[in-house]
Amino acid sequence: MVFSRSGNDAVISHPGGSITYQKWFYYSATSPSHNTTHKFKAIEWADGTTWNLDNIKAALAQQ
């Protein structure tokens, strides 16, 4: 898995393709609730491993 950023979007790439989460990095000063409510809270991988929001943020920060 490769986590990357494309503009305001988060992209998770894997051998079979990719998943793009639009506006993951979008920040709204006029609508602060958008900054936290429009993110997924966890990813569960096929092997049963679950990453919480902190794991996802860390993976995106390393790119």
N, CA, C and O of each residue as an XYZ file, in Angstrom:
252
protein
N       0.830     -1.167      0.000
C       0.000      0.000      0.000
C       0.886      1.245      0.000
O       1.884      1.329      0.716
N       0.494      2.181     -0.807
C       1.191      3.465     -0.848
C       0.155      4.555     -0.605
O      -0.848      4.643     -1.313
N       0.406      5.373      0.394
C      -0.465      6.499      0.704
C       0.172      7.751      0.123
O       1.375      7.964      0.274
N      -0.627      8.578     -0.542
C      -0.078      9.796     -1.129
C      -1.138     10.886     -1.147
O      -2.304     10.662     -0.822
N      -0.695     12.062     -1.534
C      -1.574     13.226     -1.617
C      -1.613     13.710     -3.054
O      -0.597     13.751     -3.748
N      -2.817     14.075     -3.482
C      -3.000     14.683     -4.794
C      -3.896     15.895     -4.591
O      -5.120     15.770     -4.535
N      -3.279     17.074     -4.481
C      -4.059     18.273     -4.155
C      -4.649     18.133     -2.762
O      -3.911     17.945     -1.795
N      -5.975     18.222     -2.647
C      -6.655     18.049     -1.363
C      -7.113     16.617     -1.131
O      -7.763     16.333     -0.125
N      -6.784     15.712     -2.047
C      -7.251     14.331     -1.966
C      -6.178     13.406     -1.382
O      -4.982     13.619     -1.577
N      -6.631     12.377     -0.663
C      -5.747     11.310     -0.186
C      -5.922     10.138     -1.141
O      -7.044      9.797     -1.516
N      -4.814      9.527     -1.531
C      -4.861      8.408     -2.468
C      -4.175      7.201     -1.825
O      -3.050      7.301     -1.334
N      -4.865      6.070     -1.835
C      -4.294      4.813     -1.363
C      -4.128      3.940     -2.596
O      -5.112      3.532     -3.214
N      -2.877      3.654     -2.955
C      -2.588      2.856     -4.147
C      -2.177      1.447     -3.736
O      -1.501      1.247     -2.726
N      -2.595      0.490     -4.531
C      -2.258     -0.913     -4.298
C      -2.091     -1.581     -5.654
O      -2.440     -0.978     -6.669
N      -1.574     -2.793     -5.710
C      -1.313     -3.435     -7.000
C      -2.538     -3.536     -7.911
O      -2.389     -3.557     -9.133
N      -3.729     -3.598     -7.348
C      -4.936     -3.731     -8.160
C      -5.561     -2.414     -8.582
O      -6.549     -2.416     -9.317
N      -5.013     -1.287     -8.137
C      -5.573      0.012     -8.485
C      -5.366      1.016     -7.366
O      -4.354      0.976     -6.666
N      -6.324      1.917     -7.197
C      -6.196      2.922     -6.146
C      -7.577      3.370     -5.672
O      -8.589      3.184     -6.347
N      -7.571      3.963     -4.494
C      -8.775      4.542     -3.899
C      -8.451      6.005     -3.634
O      -7.423      6.312     -3.031
N      -9.312      6.903     -4.076
C      -9.116      8.329     -3.833
C     -10.203      8.836     -2.898
O     -11.393      8.664     -3.163
N      -9.791      9.453     -1.817
C     -10.726     10.058     -0.875
C     -10.660     11.556     -1.099
O      -9.698     12.213     -0.703
N     -11.691     12.088     -1.737
C     -11.695     13.497     -2.112
C     -11.809     14.398     -0.888
O     -12.534     14.107      0.063
N     -11.074     15.490     -0.944
C     -11.074     16.556      0.067
C     -10.583     16.115      1.442
O     -10.931     16.740      2.444
N      -9.780     15.051      1.513
C      -9.239     14.618      2.806
C      -8.449     15.742      3.466
O      -8.554     15.944      4.676
N      -7.657     16.478      2.683
C      -6.809     17.535      3.221
C      -7.470     18.911      3.172
O      -6.844     19.907      3.535
N      -8.703     18.977      2.736
C      -9.414     20.245      2.631
C      -9.609     20.848      4.011
O      -9.993     20.150      4.950
N      -9.347     22.132      4.137
C      -9.565     22.836      5.400
C     -10.509     23.991      5.147
O     -10.307     24.770      4.216
N     -11.532     24.104      5.966
C     -12.491     25.189      5.829
C     -12.526     26.012      7.101
O     -12.917     25.515      8.157
N     -12.118     27.268      7.008
C     -12.163     28.154      8.167
C     -13.600     28.573      8.476
O     -13.927     28.882      9.622
N     -14.454     28.581      7.455
C     -15.844     29.001      7.654
C     -16.765     27.850      8.042
O     -17.877     28.081      8.517
N     -16.318     26.625      7.847
C     -17.115     25.450      8.209
C     -16.229     24.431      8.929
O     -15.899     23.384      8.373
N     -15.844     24.749     10.181
C     -14.906     23.891     10.902
C     -15.362     22.438     11.055
O     -14.519     21.548     11.161
N     -16.654     22.178     11.070
C     -17.115     20.794     11.227
C     -16.687     19.942     10.042
O     -16.525     18.731     10.188
N     -16.501     20.545      8.872
C     -16.051     19.800      7.693
C     -14.659     19.218      7.923
O     -14.330     18.167      7.371
N     -13.855     19.878      8.716
C     -12.460     19.481      8.908
C     -12.305     18.148      9.631
O     -11.258     17.510      9.512
N     -13.312     17.713     10.372
C     -13.213     16.442     11.093
C     -14.298     15.449     10.718
O     -14.085     14.243     10.836
N     -15.449     15.916     10.273
C     -16.559     14.994     10.028
C     -16.507     14.333      8.664
O     -17.220     13.354      8.442
N     -15.701     14.821      7.750
C     -15.660     14.268      6.407
C     -14.420     13.397      6.173
O     -13.875     13.363      5.069
N     -13.989     12.704      7.206
C     -12.872     11.771      7.095
C     -13.342     10.405      7.569
O     -14.146     10.312      8.496
N     -12.848      9.347      6.942
C     -13.210      8.042      7.475
C     -12.456      7.829      8.775
O     -11.376      8.387      8.974
N     -13.013      7.039      9.641
C     -12.462      6.858     10.984
C     -11.501      5.684     11.077
O     -10.670      5.632     11.984
N     -11.609      4.728     10.134
C     -10.748      3.545     10.193
C     -10.735      2.843      8.841
O     -11.631      3.022      8.016
N      -9.686      2.031      8.635
C      -9.593      1.156      7.473
C      -9.394     -0.251      8.016
O      -8.527     -0.475      8.861
N     -10.191     -1.202      7.538
C      -9.980     -2.595      7.911
C      -9.437     -3.327      6.694
O     -10.094     -3.382      5.655
N      -8.230     -3.893      6.822
C      -7.573     -4.601      5.739
C      -8.099     -6.031      5.649
O      -8.746     -6.518      6.576
N      -7.827     -6.688      4.555
C      -8.331     -8.048      4.305
C      -7.874     -9.046      5.369
O      -8.572    -10.024      5.636
N      -6.706     -8.809      5.980
C      -6.208     -9.740      6.997
C      -6.800     -9.490      8.379
O      -6.434    -10.157      9.346
N      -7.727     -8.518      8.471
C      -8.375     -8.218      9.741
C      -7.734     -7.088     10.526
O      -8.287     -6.641     11.531
N      -6.572     -6.620     10.080
C      -5.903     -5.499     10.724
C      -6.737     -4.237     10.531
O      -7.246     -3.981      9.439
N      -6.871     -3.455     11.591
C      -7.612     -2.199     11.494
C      -6.681     -1.039     11.812
O      -5.963     -1.060     12.812
N      -6.701     -0.031     10.957
C      -5.966      1.211     11.205
C      -6.972      2.264     11.619
O      -7.991      2.452     10.955
N      -6.687      2.963     12.731
C      -7.554      4.056     13.147
C      -7.105      5.351     12.467
O      -6.171      5.349     11.665
N      -7.763      6.427     12.789
C      -7.469      7.713     12.139
C      -6.016      8.136     12.346
O      -5.401      8.695     11.437
N      -5.465      7.879     13.522
C      -4.062      8.239     13.772
C      -3.107      7.458     12.871
O      -2.136      8.023     12.368
N      -3.374      6.151     12.659
C      -2.552      5.343     11.759
C      -2.616      5.883     10.331
O      -1.598      5.967      9.644
N      -3.817      6.247      9.893
C      -4.010      6.763      8.529
C      -3.276      8.088      8.362
O      -2.585      8.292      7.363
N      -3.419      8.988      9.331
C      -2.726     10.288      9.264
C      -1.207     10.097      9.215
O      -0.514     10.789      8.471
N      -0.697      9.153     10.012
C       0.746      8.907     10.034
C       1.232      8.391      8.686
O       2.290      8.804      8.210
N       0.468      7.489      8.064
C       0.859      6.947      6.749
C       0.860      8.049      5.695
O       1.742      8.087      4.838
N      -0.121      8.942      5.755
C      -0.193     10.035      4.787
C       0.922     11.059      5.032
O       1.407     11.679      4.086
N       1.325     11.238      6.273
C       2.379     12.207      6.597
C       3.749     11.736      6.132
O       4.640     12.558      5.917
N       3.934     10.431      5.971
C       5.232      9.883      5.568
C       5.493     10.031      4.078
O       6.641      9.894      3.655
N       4.497     10.300      3.278
C       4.686     10.370      1.840
C       5.426     11.611      1.419
O       5.663     11.814      0.228
